[in-house]
Amino acid sequence: MPLDGGKVRLRDFSENDLDDVAAIIGDDRVTHWLAFDSRNREGAASMIAAAMDAARIVPRTEFYLASAGSSTDRVIGFGRLALGGIRSAKLGYAIHADHWGQGYATATARTLVEFGFGELGLHRITAAVGPENQRSARVLERLGFRPEGRLRDHVHTNGAWRDSLLYSLLEHEH
């Protein structure tokens, strides 16, 4: 299942990714922007196991993929396309804080969007972003996503409810 995204290579997770994933989802700088709180090593192992289980379901309804830099197999982030409805999916992504500002989030999201509209034949992809997460909003806008509105108290994370801004991209806009 590897997808070549130029700057990144997306692939299915393996148990060997535990240290890298734990470093990402155990970092409050990263999870501050996600829909879940920081997780310990056990939580990282559970996340990997769930992604590996989802990869075995036929037909596949979730593509939760490790994002590795093009020159190494080390996981620097992850991306997700969760299929739902008719020819639609939800997009999500996260990059280790040490790699922010280097184009990895854009490359990860772009690779998933191209896969979604290309190989999967999707019509619509949505993404929800915290209102303060301007970097992620810029990634989506760079890829052509358009704002649709605000989802009030959409996620509960870091001890509080948080709104999300909903973005979407349609196949003919891609």
Order of alpha helices (4+ residues) and beta strands (2+ residues): beta-beta-alpha-alpha-alpha-beta-beta-beta-alpha-beta-alpha-beta-beta
